Amino acid sequence: MTATQGALFERILGLVVIALLSIACLQIISPFVGAILWAAILVVATWPLYMRLQQRLGNRPGLATALMTTGLAVVLLGPIAILTSSLSEHVSSATHLLQDLTSLKLPENPPAWLSKIPLAGRRAENLWREASADMAGAVERARPYIRAAAQWLLAQGANLGLALLQFLLAIGIAAMLYRNGREAARWVQRFATRVGGPQSLSLLDIAAHTIRGVSLGIVGTAAIQALLSGFGFWLAGVPGVVLLTFFCFFTAMLQIGTGLVWIPVAIWLAYQEQQGWAVFTVAWGIFVNVIDNFIKPYLISHGSGLPLALIFMGVIGGLLVWGVIGIFLGPTLLATGYTLFKNWLAQGEP
């Protein structure tokens, strides 16, 4: 073997060892990738607040980190824990409600407003007459759908439990990133410079602004949806409007949707023989859920300064591909690719 062949062999062997080491490292950290991404998103989104808090506390990073971590735990973990524990109670309550419905006696003639419901009025009228003649049979026919809904609620509770564990780990990682944020930023900047040159540093700023814009869009949209939902509950005379509005805010922020709140409310209203307000609650709840698809991209686009269509595709596409975390990753990656493409086109201009 010549010296050139030996050097080539050693080079190939070194690349193989590096590749195997990289694969092994990725496999080791793969269970923590979701938590690491969430921690990075939380820290980037709240970094300006952390810096202001640190200055007001006399440049004491330890105390600022403790306060920020506690705040994140209260905002993120508290509602998830409450929702997880309450889902099983909702399923149990729905079971008792189903048993009570079998003894309920409806008037033979349905109310006049029922036939005026668009598209579903005649069907609803027929269901009313069937239920008034044989309530037990109607409940029995509806039992498979109610069982499927109960199973879906329990599945959502399991998903919330996993989200609780992931956010708990993410908050711990976020605490470390707060304390070592500047050093971590320098590492990221050095990596970006080595890969893409000095001009790639502007992409980091775009990614940070996009993440903050997405955070603004999610929190702002959740607040709007919660206020609209609370207004609907207040109109319907539902008790505990403040608490229900609180739950709507956090279910919207977690991208679960406000249906977990207004569907039980509508069932309760119907059980209280307030069918008109029950129908209103369902229609209003659907409206509140639908506007999420328009308000959120607008707020994100306004906060990040990127085209609305790009942000809309990033939010929806990211959510479909990667779940909740894709809401942040989708527009961030699209914004980075869009900027790279725009800069590449600008290089060829005279």
Buried (B, 14 or more C-beta within 10 A) or exposed (E): EEEEEEEEEEEEEEEEEEEEEEEEEEEEEEEBEBBBBBBBBBBBBBBEEBEEBBEEEEEBBEEBBEBBBEBBBEBBBEBBBBBBEBBEEBBEBBEEBBEEBEEBEBEEEBEEEBEEBEEEBEEBBEBBEBBBEEBEEBBEEBEEEBEEBBEEBBEBBEBBBEBBEBBBBBBEBBBBBBBEBEEBBEEBBEEBBEEEEEEBEEBBEBBBBBBBBBBBBBBBBBBBBBBBBBBBBEEBEBEEBEEBBBBBBBBBBBBBBBBBBBBBBBBBBBBEEBBBBBBBBBBBBEEBBEBBEEBBBBBBBBBBEBEEEBBBBBBBBBBEEBEBBBBBBBBBBBBBEBBBEEEEEEEEEE
